[in-house]
């Protein structure tokens, strides 16, 4: 069958795969595998296409994805699990903040009271991370906005920033110098936006105007303004705007920055060059210049929906429910959550999580076509707003289609598209007393190397069910370098591996459905929580990956957040100890106490970044 979203070239490629498989053998199992490859390929290709805009909340693409899933549930004859018979379980989710243009202004006035011509969205862009606010004050040039006395560099030492509007440069000095005290060419936490705003707030600045550095303008990004939510949306309480370098250069041409020797520097590039050479700040008041600004943001919510299809059971256990879930949302055009938050680009999320969505659609097809109904009810849920903090799954838990007391198991498929070395990870193998043996029995075809993990993670849609003492299994093929970047595209997906995962999980599901008694819940523990007896970092860890430990999420205002760690970072070193896996990370941190400062080195977007983390005390500990 040719589905309506199948492109001509993709269909020809799929036909070629099918033909090769059928030529190699004529068994019905191979024929089914071949047709499954076509279906799964099509689902992932469509869900991860540019036309769906990264499936971010508030995009038309997410709505198209929901309709695609709904239409397939409907075609299969599944009942609606939504409250109004539409298969949709609607809810609202906050997606950040938007600039209220009518209440947002910025005026830069020269000593002769002339005002620079600047335009919202063209010359300047207020950033949500700063929040709403007003200011009218003199302008102070504050270099890179860095205070690092231990490195003998402090942009704040010679200025009074209190009550002033600061102009600061992006990144940090000597960034192209391998001998720089700022860890050579590596990016340190001193360059992070949150670090700079924290410092400005500590200095009691009235507002911050942020300008691109020469390194950024020389890259493919040129002198682009970052989107309002590009640095995150949790407001820090100091009005903050991004200015183009051209705007600041126009100001500097009229009032150059002066060195102690009387040399003048009339552009951002010239200032950077001098600081790189002398390693001396050029911070100073721009006498006679003032700024008057009002930045206004309003919170934005998006209408989204879980998509729910139901296959009723038959027999004495038909009142019991087994949930098969996968989130179908992703990051849209990037921003907060992306490993490249300043880059506005479609994040297609082929692995995360078009692959998991395709898996539950394929499982729904297989069970819907069987003549005999399952002994327990099957509920297929495509969750929305997972990337916003498991919002969709938590909403379902608060508003279940069927009683949670009769929900006996939950199988979650999240990132199953990158099977490597035939290794499939199943988390939560210890959350049901019967699960470990059941998984072993299902692993009978030697196609996969099964990696059973007793505990589960706190960073997936299964976790809310686990907290309600419902046994959960989380299927995944691990973290990759493309995670939460624009490169997570269909071309990276191992479609055959997805089908193998579906085959295996089908056997697992069959075994769960066939249990005479409901699986017995066992508190198996979670990975990625705070580590050490009392030390707290504030991260959860993603599964899989090689050569380090990937961070799945960072808690707001945690030690990790304040140090500049980000989701998608891969921890490769802690102080002087190389980190290869979670066990190695725990082994070092278990000896640490709150208040200790540790140096965490992460791999981020091809660069090593060093963050100094002051360990906190575990909440409640």
N, C-alpha and C positions, 0 to 999 in steps of 0.2 A: 504494500500500500504506500502510495506517495503522499506524505503529509503536506499540508498547505504551506509550511514555512521552509520546505526543503529546496535549496538552490540547485540549479542544474548541475554545476560542477560537483557539489557535495553529493548529490544523488548518484552521479556517475561513479564517484569514488566508492560510495557505499555498495553499489551494484558490483563493482570490481572485487571488493572484499568478499561479498557474498558468493560470487562466482568461484573465487579461489577456494573458499572453504568447501563449497559443494563439490568442486572437482576433486578435492583431496579425500573426501569420504561422502557417503550418501546417507549416513545415519540421520534419524530424526533429531537427535540431540544437537548435531552440528548444524542442521537446518535452523533449529530454534536459536542456537547461539548466533548464527549469521543474521537472522531477522532481528534479534535483540540488539546486535551491534548497530543496525540501521536506526532502530527506534531510539536507543540511548544517545547515539551520535546526534540525531536530529534534535532531541530535547536540549542537550547541552549546547549545541551550536546556536539554537534559537535563543535560549535564555542568556547566553554569553555574547550575544551579538551587540554591536554598537548601537543598533536601533533601540535597544532596551535601556540605554543610558546608564548602565551600571546598576540598574534595579535599586536605586536609592529611594528612601521614603520621600514622597512629594514629586516623584518623576512619573511621567506617562509610561515609562518603561516598566516600572514596578506594577502598574495597573495591567499592562499587557501580559506580564508574566503571570499574574494572578488569574487572568481570563484564560490563558493557555492551560493552566493547571485545572481550573474549574471545568473547562470544556472537555478535557480528557476524563475527568472523574464522571462527568455527565455522560459522555460517550460510552463509558464502561458500564453504566448502569448503577453506579454507586449512589446511595442515598445522600442527600444533603445533610451535613452536620452543622450547618449554620442556623442561627436563630429564626430566620425568615424563609427557609427553604431555598436560599440562593447559593449555598455552599460557602458563602463568605461569613466570617465572624469579624465584623468591623470594630475598629478601635482607633484612637488617636494617639500620636506619638510626637513629642517635641523633637524638632530637627535643627534647632539652633536659633539664631536671631537674624533679623534683617534690618537694614538701615531704613529709617523713616526719612526719606529725602527732604520732605518739607520742613523737617525740624533738625536738619543736619547742615552745618555751615562751618567753614574755616576761612579766616582772613589772616594773612601775613602782612603786617604793615611796616614799612621802612622808616628810617629816622626822619624823612621828609614827609611822612604820613601818606605816602603812596602805597597802594595795596597791590600785591602780586595777583595776577589773574590765574586763579586755580579752579578746577572744575571737579566736582564729585564724580568718582568713577573713572576719571581721566588723569587728573593730576594727583589726587589723593583718595584714599579709601579708609574710612574708619574700620577698625577691627573689633569683632565681638568679644575677643579675649580681654579687651580693655573695659567694655561696658559703656553705658550711657553716662554723660556728664558734660559740664560746662567749665570753661576756663578763660580767663583774660589776664595775661601776664607777659612779662618780658621773656625773650627767647635766650636760652643758653645752649651753646654747642657743647655736647658732652661726649665727644669722641665715639667710642664703641659702646659706651654705657656699661663699662666693665670695672668692677672693683676687685682687684686680685693682689692685695698687698704681699702675699707670700711669693708671688711671681714678680714682685717689684714693678707692678703696673696698676695704676689706679686713675681712671678717668674722672673720678669724683673728688680727688684730693685737693685740687686748687679752685674748686667752684662751690658756690652755695646754690644748691638745686631746689631748696625749699620754696614752694609757691611758684616755681618757674615752669615754662614749657620747654622741654628738652628736645633737641635734635640729636639722635644717635644713629650710628652706622650699623648696618647688618654685619653679622659674623664677628671676626676677631682679628687682631693685628697679626702680621707675618704669616698669614694662612698658607702661603706658597713656599715657606721656608722650612726645610726639614729640620733645621736647628732651632726653631722657635721654641720659647719656653712654654708656649701653649701647645705642648705635646707635638711639636713638629707640624706636619701637614694634616694631622688628625684633627677632627672637630671635637672640641671640648664643651662641657656644659656651660662655659662662660658665653658661648655664642647663642644659647637657646633663648627664644623669645621670653619664655616664662621667667628665666633667670634674670634677664635684663629688666623686665617689668617689676619683678620683686625688688631688685636693687633700686629702681627709680621710686617705687612706692616707699621703700625704707628711707630714701632721701627726701621724702615729702614733696616730690615733684607734682605740679598741678596737672600735667599731661605729658605725653611722649609722642614725638613725631619721628617716624622710623624711615630711614632711607636706604635704598639698595647700595651695596658696596660694588666696587669695580669688578671683583671676581664674579659676582652674580650677573652684572650687566654684560660681561664678556661671554657669558654662557648662552645657551639657546633660549634661556628665559628672558634675556636682555633686560629691559627696564620695566618689566611687567609688574602691575599691582597684584597683590595677593587677594583672593576672594575674602569677603567679610568673615567667614567662618574658617578660613584657611589655617589658622593657628589654634583652633579649638574654640569652644563657645562658653566656657565657664569664666565669667567676668571677674577680673582681678581688682576692679575698683579704681583704675587710673585711666582716664581717656587716652586712647591709643589709635594712631592713624599711620598708614603707610603712605609715604610720599615718593613720587618718582625722583630719580637722581637729577633729572633735568630741572625740576622745580627748585630743589635745594641749590643746585649750581647757579641758578638765576639769582638767588639770594646772596650766595657767596661772591658772585661777580661784583655785587654792589658793596658788600662788606666782607672782605677776605679775612680769614682766620690768620692770626699773626703768631709767630714763634717768639721765644724769648730773645732771639737775636735780631728780631725785626723783619724776618722773612715773611712774605705773604703767600697765602695759598687760597686760590679762588675757585677751587672745584673739589668735589669729594675725592676724585682720583688723586689729585695733588696732595690732599691731606693724608690719604692712606699711604701714599708713597713716602711721605716725610715720617709718619709714625713708624712705618716698617723699617726705615733707615735708622732713625734715632732711638726708637723704642721709648719715646717720651710723649705723654699725652699732649694734645693741643686744645684741651677743654678751656672754654672762656665764654664770658657773656658777650652776646652780639649787641653791643650798645645801640640803643635807639630802636631796635627791632622788637615788635610785640606780636602776639598771636591772640586772636579771639575766636573761640570755637564752641560749638555745641554739637555733640554727637548723640543721636537718639536711636536706640534699637528697640524693637519689639519682638517678643518671642513668637516663634512660628511653629505651628503644629501641622502635621500631615494626617490625612485620612488613609489608613492602611487596613489590611485584613488578613487574618489567617484563612486558609482555604482548606475545607474539611470535607472529606468523602468517607462514607460509611458502608462497610459490607457486613450485614448482620450475620450473626452466628446461628447455629442450629443445634438443639440438644439441651441437656441439663445445665451446661455451662454457658449458654448463649447470652446470659446477662452480664458476663464478665468481658472486659475490654482489654485488648492489646493495642497500643498506639505505635504507629510507625511515623516518625517525624523527620523533617529536614527543613531548614530555613531557606527561603528562596530570595531573600533580600540581599543586597550588598551595599557598597559604599557610594554608588552613584558616580559623581565626578571627583571623588576624593575628599580632601579636607581632613577633618578630625577622624582618626582611625586609620588613615592611610599612612604608609611608611614614607610617603612623600607629600606631607600635608600642604605644602606651598604650591604644589603643581596641580593645576586644574586639568584633569584628563579623565576620560571614561575609564573606570575600573570595572572590567567585565565580570570578574568573579567566576571564572569557569570552574575552577576547583572549589572555590569558596563562594557560593555553594550550589552552583548549577549542577555539579556532579551528584551531590546528595539528593537534590530534588529529582533529577532524572532517575535515581535509584528507586525512590519510593513510587514514582510513576510506573516504572517497570514492574515492581512488585505488585502494584495495584492491578496491572494488566493480567499478570499471571494468576492471581487469586480470583479475579473477577470472571475469568473464562472457565474456571473449574465448575463442573456440574454440581458437585457436592459443596454445600456451604461449610465454612470452618466451624469447629466446635465452640469457638469464642468469637465475639465481635471484633472485627478489625476496623480501626479508625486511622485513616491516612490524613496527616496534617502537614501542610506546607506552612511553616511559621513565617511571619513577617517581623521586621524590627529586631532581629537577633543582634545585628551589628550595633544597635542602640542600647544594648544591655539586656538581652534575653526578654525583651518586652512582650513579644508575641506569645511565647510559651508561658510566661508568667500570667498573661491575661487569660489564656485558656485555663490555667490552673485555678484562677479566681472565678471563671465562668465556664466550667466544663460542660461539654455536650452530654456526657454520661458521668454518673457519680464516680469520683476518684476512689471511693472505698471499693468499687468493683473494677478498678483499673489495675490489672495484675502485672503488667510489664510495659516498658517503653523502650523502643529501639530507635536510636537517633543516628542519622547519617549526615556527617558533616566533614567535608573535604575527603572524598573517596576517589578523587580523579587522578591521583599521581602514584599509582602502585609501582613500586621499585623493588627489584630483587624478590618479587613475588610476596612481599611482606605486608600483611594486613594487621593493623593494630585494633584490638577490641578492648576498650576501657570498660570498667565496671564488672569485670568477670567475677568479682567477689560480692557483688551487690545482691545476687540471688543465690541461695544455697545450692541450687541445682545447675547454675550456669556454667561452671568450669567443666564439669563432665559433659554437659550438653554441647558445649563448644567443641570439645575434643571429638565427640561422636560426629558432629557436623563436618569436621575437617577430615574428610575421608577420600578426597580425590587427588590429593598431593599437588593440586594446582597452586596452593597458597602456603606460605610460611606464616603460621598464625602466631601473633605476639599477644598473649593475654596479659592484661594489666588488672590487678585486683581492684585497685581504687578507681575513682572516676575524677573528672575535672570539674571545676566550678565555672567553666567558661563555655558551656554548651546548653542547648535547649533541654537536654535531659536533666539538668541539675535541679530544677524546680520540682520535678517528679521524684527525684532521689530524696530531696528534703522532705517530701511527703511519704517517705518510706515505701516507694514503689520501685521495685528492681529495674535497673536500667542497663542497657548496653549501648556503647557509643562506638560506631565503626568509623575508622579513619585511616588514611594512608600517609599521614604525616605532613609536617611543615616543609615548605619549599622557599627558595629565594624569591619566587614571584608572589608570595603571600602579601595581600593588601598593597599591591602595586598595579599599575596599568598593564603589566605584562602577564597577568593571570588570564590568559586567553585560551580559546578552544584548541589552538595548535599545540598547547603543552599537555593536553589531556591524554591519558592512556585509556582509551575507550574500552579496549578489551579487558583491562584491569577493573573498570567499573562493572562490566558484565560479570566478571569472575566474583567480584564482591557481592553482586546481587544474587548470583547462584548460591554462594555460601550462606548469605543471610536468609535466603529462602529456606534452606535446610534448617537453619537455626530457628526461624519463625515457626516452621512446621513442628519442630520439637517442642517449642514453648506452648503452642496451641494444643499439642497432644498430651501435655502433662495432666495427670489425673487430679492433682491438687494445684492450686495457684503457687507460683514460685515464692519461696520463703525469703523475705527481705533480710539482708545482713548489712549492718553498717560497715562499709568497706573502707571508708576514709576517702579523702580527696587529695589530689596532687595540686601543687601550685599555690597553696595557702602560705601564710606567713611562716617563716622558718626559724628554727632555734627555739629555745625554751621561752623566750620573751621578746626577742628581736623581731622587728616588723619592717618589711620592705614595701609591701603593697602591690605585689604583682601576682598574676596567675600565669602558669606556664602552658604553652602549647605542646602538643604531642608530636613525636617524630622529629625529623631533621637530623642533620649530621654536622659535626664540627662545632657544637655549641648548644645552648639552650634557648629556644625561642620564647619570647614574652607574648602571651595571648592578650592580656589586658593589664592596665595600670589604674589603681584606685585613685579617685580624685583626692588631691591634697595629701597624698601619702608621701613617705620619704622618697619613693621612686619617682613620683610625679614632680616633686619639688626639685629633684636632681636632674630632671629632663629625660628620664627613660620613657620610651614610647612602645606601644603595641607593635609587634613586628621586629623589634630589636632582637638580635641574637647574642646572648651573653657568651663571651669567649674567654674572659679572664676576670678574676676577682683578686685584687691586690696583685701578688706575684704568682698566683696559682692559675694555670690554664684550666678552663672549664670545658669538658667534653659532653657532659650529660647532667641531668637533674641531680643524680646521686652525688656527683662531684660538687655541685653547687651547695647542696644541703650540708655536705661534710664540712665545708668551710664555714658556712653561716651558722651552723649549729653551735659553734664555739664563740659566737659573737654576742655582745650584749648591747642593749639600747644605749644610744649616745655615741657609739663607735662610728668613726668615719671610714667607710670602705671605698675603694676605687674599683668601679665596675667598668670593664671595657666591653663594648658591644659592637657588632657588625651592623651597619645601617647603610643601606643603599650603596653598597660597594666601598664604604669607608669605615675605618675603625674610629669609634667615638668613645671618649673617656668621661664617665660621670662620677662625681664624688657624692656618695649617698650617706647621709647621717641616719643610721638605723634608729627606728622609733620603737615604742613599746606596743606590743600587739594589742589591738582593741579588745578590751575585756580581760586582758592578761596582766 
